[in-house]
Amino acid sequence: MRVEVLGGLERRQRWSQDDKARIVEETLAPGAKVTEVARRNGVAASLVFTWRRQARTSEQVAPSFTPVQIAAVAASAEETPKLLPTVDGRVRSVA
C-alpha cells in the first residue's frame, strides 16, 4: 500500500475585514454586478452575497462601547435634576 501526502495551497482563503469591505463596496457601485465583482476578485458570488447581508445586519447588531468614568457628585438644592412635565407629548408610559 502506498500513501502519498499532497502538499499544496489551502483550499479556503481567509479574507480580511478590509478586503471584504472593499469587495462589498465594489458591488454597491451603480451598475455593478455581484457576479462580475466576485469573479474579478476570485471569490464565489454566494460568498459576496453573504458578506453583503452581514454588512447590512452588522450595523444593527454590533454594539459599540465607549469608556465611561463614574464620579460621585454631591447633590445640592441648586443641582436638582429637572424633570419633563407629565403632559409633555414626548413622554409616554410603556407597559
VENHU-V461473 format. One record per residue. N is the residue number from 0. RES is the residue in three letters. SS is DSSP state (a for helix, b for strand, c for the rest). PSI is psi in whole degrees, 0 to 359 (* if undefined). Layout:
# VENHU-V461473
N RES SS PSI
N RES SS PSI
This chain:
# VENHU-V461473
0 MET c 136
1 ARG c 132
2 VAL c 130
3 GLU c 128
4 VAL c 123
5 LEU c 124
6 GLY c 118
7 GLY c 191
8 LEU c 149
9 GLU c 137
10 ARG c 321
11 ARG c 135
12 GLN c 137
13 ARG c 123
14 TRP c 134
15 SER c 161
16 GLN a 324
17 ASP a 318
18 ASP a 317
19 LYS a 314
20 ALA a 319
21 ARG a 316
22 ILE a 318
23 VAL a 319
24 GLU a 323
25 GLU a 323
26 THR a 342
27 LEU c 354
28 ALA c 146
29 PRO c 130
30 GLY c 358
31 ALA c 143
32 LYS c 131
33 VAL a 318
34 THR a 321
35 GLU a 319
36 VAL a 318
37 ALA a 314
38 ARG a 318
39 ARG a 328
40 ASN a 1
41 GLY c 37
42 VAL c 147
43 ALA c 138
44 ALA a 324
45 SER a 326
46 LEU a 322
47 VAL a 320
48 PHE a 322
49 THR a 316
50 TRP a 321
51 ARG a 316
52 ARG a 317
53 GLN a 323
54 ALA a 322
55 ARG a 316
56 THR a 336
57 SER a 332
58 GLU a 329
59 GLN a 331
60 VAL a 317
61 ALA c 117
62 PRO c 151
63 SER c 138
64 PHE c 145
65 THR c 134
66 PRO c 139
67 VAL c 139
68 GLN c 125
69 ILE c 127
70 ALA c 145
71 ALA c 138
72 VAL c 130
73 ALA c 126
74 ALA c 133
75 SER c 171
76 ALA a 328
77 GLU a 336
78 GLU a 22
79 THR c 139
80 PRO c 145
81 LYS c 126
82 LEU c 150
83 LEU c 147
84 PRO c 149
85 THR c 341
86 VAL c 0
87 ASP c 132
88 GLY c 342
89 ARG c 342
90 VAL c 130
91 ARG c 153
92 SER c 148
93 VAL c 129
94 ALA c *
